Amino acid sequence: MEILMKQLFYGRALFFIIALGIGGTFQNGFHISSINSPSLYIQDFINGSWVARYGKPMEERSVKLIWSAIVSVYSIGGLVGSLSVGYFTIKYGRKKCMFYNNIIALAAAVIMGCSRKANSFEMILVGRVLYGFSAGLGANVHAIYLGESAPRKIRGIVTMSAATFHSMGKWSGQFFGLSEVLGHEDLWHFLLAFASVPAVIQLISLPFFPEAPRYLLIDKGNQEMCNKALQKLWGRKDFKAEIEEMLEEQAAIKGEKPKNVWELLRDRSLRWQLITMVVILTAIQFSGVSIISSYAFEVFREAGIPDLKIRYVTLGVGATEVFTSITCGFLIDNIGRKALLWRAFSCMASTMALLTVTLYLKDTISWLPYFNIFLIFIFIMFYGLGPASVILPLCLEIFIQSSRPAAFVFTGILKWTEFAVIGMAFPFLLAELKNFSFLIFCGFCLCGALFVFFMVPETKGKTMLEISEEFNRINICRLFCRNDTQNHGETILATRL
């Protein structure tokens, strides 16, 4: 802990982490949660703007359709933003990419803020698309920028700060969405435009920080600038070990150009890394946590909580995720990524199974609804201690420099697509299966725990090349086993003949 604090305060590292966070994953978390509170006011605004134009009210079904479009186009924008990560990070670098991304966020905030004055719900649609694009691009660049700037020994805690800021963004969206703050009829458009504040802060801050050191050395071949960047961020000391590690990775790449997604998918040496990310991301998206975020009102109502108390319970859930994410930061470089992941997934599966039982029995015992709240808090706590915090460091570490931008594009596509699928499917699951829909989430968590425990190597304290070699051993082992099986089959056939 003492060593960590010294490293953070020697240079500009702490301010760098904060500045990147508030303009990076914080924005994504804020947009996910803040749209829920003013939903009724926005629907009234849609109908009111239609009446002002055409003199008659819009059909209720049409209002719901437009509202659904406002919510869902954020995912479309996020998907497009994720698809753009590889192109923009390679062409402009990490720092410029974040700078331009905040200009997009600022433009979206202005459009949102002016929508009510202009009496145009179409402006909200445009703003949501731009917000989604900015969040999809910014969250991925944020993680890459952090990981390529951090020394190996504290890479875990530095990179997982992106998850902490995402949690803080969700909690902030819930807090500012309260009717006592910005979530009431006269101020909802300011709530939608609030993202301009972190965007402006990051725009002002970024010129004081260097480009990512790994990008400067491995991609640009500038060792002197790399060393200066490390010293500016982490203080004036010897970074010989870090630079040697980067030079080894540069030599291993042998001047290979950054891969695109298609080249990444075709590369057999990266097949196991891709499978790992697919399984873990799917387990996270279908664990039930996105449902608690997006459909908190329905989930807590099903749990038996009075409507007037739900928004405060949701605020407590968000605070729990922030707290556990910060706690995980002090554990990730000690316990390791693998241990945190499989243990958290196991506990999440157990909690979901128990929640299914207590939801089924909630009408038989008076205190069970409050126990259900406790279980949801426990579930969020394990989520914050494991998957939420570990996924970004893991994704960054298992891919080397030439594959990393394409890997983040691939994981972004997967994440946003699965987010849209579960968001659309859950209302129907809840209607058909009721409480038993949570057993599906339990199954995904259990599969994630088993896969991580048996198949994923530990990455704690290892260089990018060492981690790559760990996955290569898995590929070689599987190839050897397959060849051995084929040879054994051929021997048996020859014997029979």
Residue pairs with C-beta under 8 A, 6 or more apart in sequence:
1 330
4 154
4 157
7 13
7 151
7 154
7 234
7 235
8 14
8 17
10 234
10 235
10 236
10 237
11 231
11 232
11 233
11 234
11 235
11 236
12 208
12 209
12 232
12 233
13 158
13 233
13 234
15 205
15 208
15 209
16 149
16 209
16 233
17 146
17 158
17 161
19 201
19 202
19 205
19 206
19 209
20 98
20 142
20 145
20 146
20 162
20 202
21 142
21 161
21 162
21 164
21 165
21 168
22 165
22 198
22 201
22 202
23 98
23 101
23 102
23 105
23 138
23 142
23 198
23 199
23 201
23 202
23 203
23 205
24 98
24 138
24 139
24 141
24 142
24 143
24 162
24 165
24 202
25 138
25 139
25 142
25 143
25 162
25 163
25 165
25 166
25 169
26 165
26 166
26 168
26 169
26 172
26 198
27 105
27 131
27 134
27 135
27 138
27 139
27 169
27 195
27 198
27 199
28 78
28 135
28 136
28 138
28 139
28 166
28 169
29 165
29 166
29 167
29 168
29 169
29 170
29 171
29 172
29 173
30 169
30 170
30 172
30 173
30 194
30 195
30 198
31 74
31 131
31 132
31 135
31 169
31 173
31 195
32 169
32 170
32 173
32 293
32 294
33 169
33 170
33 171
33 172
33 173
33 174
33 177
33 293
33 318
34 172
34 173
34 174
34 176
34 177
34 191
34 192
34 194
35 70
35 71
35 74
35 128
35 173
35 192
36 177
36 294
36 296
36 297
37 174
37 177
37 178
37 179
37 183
37 188
37 191
37 311
38 177
38 183
38 188
38 191
38 192
39 67
41 184
41 185
41 188
42 67
42 70
42 121
42 124
42 188
43 63
43 64
43 67
44 185
45 116
45 121
45 188
46 58
46 63
46 66
46 67
46 121
47 57
47 58
47 63
48 119
49 119
49 120
49 121
50 56
50 57
50 58
51 57
51 58
52 119
53 119
66 121
66 125
69 125
70 121
70 124
70 125
70 128
71 128
72 420
72 423
73 125
73 128
73 129
73 132
74 128
74 129
74 131
74 132
74 135
75 132
75 416
75 419
75 420
75 423
76 129
76 132
77 128
77 129
77 130
77 131
77 132
77 133
77 134
77 135
77 136
78 132
78 133
78 135
78 136
78 412
78 416
78 419
79 132
79 136
79 412
79 413
79 416
79 417
79 420
80 132
80 133
80 136
81 132
81 133
81 134
81 135
81 136
81 137
81 138
81 140
81 412
82 136
82 137
82 140
82 408
82 409
82 411
82 412
82 413
82 415
82 416
83 136
83 409
83 412
83 413
84 133
84 136
84 137
85 136
85 137
85 140
85 141
85 144
85 405
85 408
85 409
85 412
86 258
86 260
86 261
86 405
86 406
86 408
86 409
88 97
88 100
88 137
88 141
89 97
89 141
89 144
89 405
90 219
90 258
90 405
92 100
93 211
93 212
93 215
94 141
94 144
94 145
94 148
94 211
94 212
94 215
95 145
95 206
95 209
95 210
95 211
95 212
97 137
97 141
98 138
98 141
98 142
98 145
98 202
98 206
99 203
99 206
101 134
101 137
101 138
101 141
102 134
102 138
102 199
102 200
102 202
102 203
102 206
103 199
103 203
104 130
104 133
104 134
104 137
105 130
105 131
105 134
105 138
105 195
105 196
105 199
106 196
106 199
106 200
106 203
107 130
108 126
108 127
108 128
108 130
108 131
108 134
108 195
109 127
109 192
109 193
109 194
109 195
109 196
109 199
110 193
110 196
111 123
111 126
111 127
111 130
112 123
112 124
112 127
112 131
112 189
112 192
112 193
112 195
113 189
113 190
113 192
113 193
113 196
114 123
115 121
115 123
115 124
115 127
115 189
115 192
116 188
116 189
124 192
127 192
131 195
136 412
136 416
139 162
139 166
140 408
140 409
140 412
142 162
142 165
143 159
143 162
143 392
143 395
143 396
143 408
144 212
144 396
144 404
144 405
144 408
145 212
146 158
146 159
146 161
146 162
147 155
147 158
147 159
147 392
147 393
147 396
147 397
148 212
148 213
148 214
148 215
148 396
149 158
149 212
149 213
149 214
149 229
149 233
150 158
150 159
151 230
151 234
151 239
151 242
152 241
152 242
152 245
152 461
152 463
153 333
153 461
154 333
155 333
155 393
155 396
155 397
156 332
156 333
156 337
156 393
156 460
157 329
157 330
157 332
157 333
159 392
159 393
159 396
160 325
160 328
160 329
160 332
160 389
160 390
160 392
160 393
161 329
162 392
163 325
163 328
163 384
163 388
163 389
163 391
163 392
164 322
164 325
164 326
164 329
164 389
166 388
167 318
167 321
167 322
167 325
167 384
167 388
168 322
170 293
170 318
170 321
171 315
171 318
171 319
171 321
171 322
174 311
174 314
174 315
174 318
175 181
175 315
175 318
176 182
176 183
176 191
176 194
177 183
177 191
177 311
178 311
178 315
182 188
182 190
182 191
182 194
183 191
209 232
209 233
210 216
210 225
210 228
210 229
210 232
210 233
211 225
211 229
212 229
213 226
213 227
213 229
213 230
213 233
213 242
213 246
214 226
214 246
214 401
216 222
216 225
216 226
216 229
217 223
217 225
217 226
217 243
217 246
217 247
217 250
218 246
218 249
218 250
218 253
218 401
219 258
219 401
221 250
223 243
223 247
226 243
226 246
227 239
227 243
230 239
230 242
230 243
231 237
231 239
245 463
245 464
245 465
248 463
248 465
249 400
249 401
249 463
249 464
249 465
250 401
252 400
252 465
253 400
253 401
253 402
256 402
257 402
258 401
258 402
258 403
258 405
258 406
259 267
259 402
259 403
259 405
259 406
260 406
261 406
261 409
261 410
261 413
263 406
264 270
264 274
264 403
264 406
264 407
264 410
265 274
265 410
267 403
268 475
269 472
269 475
270 399
270 403
270 471
271 475
272 471
272 474
272 475
273 398
273 399
273 407
273 471
274 407
274 410
276 394
276 398
276 455
276 456
276 471
277 395
277 398
277 407
277 410
277 411
277 414
278 414
279 447
279 448
279 451
280 341
280 387
280 391
280 394
280 448
280 451
280 452
280 456
281 391
281 411
281 414
281 415
281 418
282 414
282 418
282 444
282 448
283 345
283 387
283 444
283 445
283 447
283 448
283 451
284 387
284 388
284 391
284 448
285 415
285 418
285 419
285 422
286 418
286 422
286 440
286 441
286 444
287 345
287 348
287 352
287 383
287 387
287 441
287 444
287 445
287 448
288 348
288 352
288 379
288 438
288 441
288 445
289 379
289 380
289 383
289 387
289 388
290 419
290 422
290 423
291 299
291 422
291 426
291 441
292 299
292 317
292 376
292 379
292 380
294 423
294 426
295 426
295 427
295 430
296 310
296 314
296 317
297 307
297 310
297 314
298 427
298 430
299 376
300 310
300 313
300 314
300 373
300 376
301 307
301 310
302 359
302 430
302 434
302 435
303 359
303 362
303 369
303 372
303 373
303 376
304 362
304 363
304 368
304 369
304 372
305 313
305 369
305 372
305 373
313 373
316 377
317 376
317 377
317 380
320 377
320 380
320 381
320 384
321 380
321 381
321 383
321 384
321 388
322 384
323 384
324 380
324 381
324 382
324 383
324 384
324 385
325 384
325 385
325 388
325 389
327 384
327 385
328 340
328 384
328 385
328 386
328 388
328 389
328 390
329 389
331 340
331 385
332 340
332 389
332 390
332 393
332 460
333 460
333 461
335 460
336 458
336 459
336 460
337 390
337 393
337 394
337 397
337 458
337 459
337 460
338 452
338 453
338 456
338 457
338 458
338 459
338 460
339 458
340 385
340 386
340 389
340 390
341 386
341 387
341 390
341 394
341 448
341 449
341 452
341 456
342 448
342 449
342 450
342 452
342 453
343 386
343 449
344 382
344 383
344 385
344 386
344 387
344 390
345 386
345 387
345 445
345 446
345 448
345 449
345 452
346 445
346 446
346 449
347 378
347 382
348 379
348 382
348 383
348 386
348 387
348 445
349 442
349 443
349 445
349 446
349 449
351 375
351 378
351 379
351 382
352 379
352 438
352 439
352 441
352 442
352 445
353 439
353 442
354 375
355 372
355 375
355 376
355 379
355 438
356 435
356 436
356 438
356 439
356 442
358 368
358 371
358 372
358 375
359 372
359 434
359 435
359 438
360 435
360 436
361 368
362 368
362 369
362 372
387 448
393 459
394 459
395 407
395 408
395 411
396 404
397 459
397 462
397 464
397 467
398 459
398 467
398 468
398 471
399 407
399 464
400 464
400 465
400 468
401 464
426 437
429 437
429 440
430 437
433 440
455 474
457 467
457 470
457 471
457 474
459 467
459 470
462 470
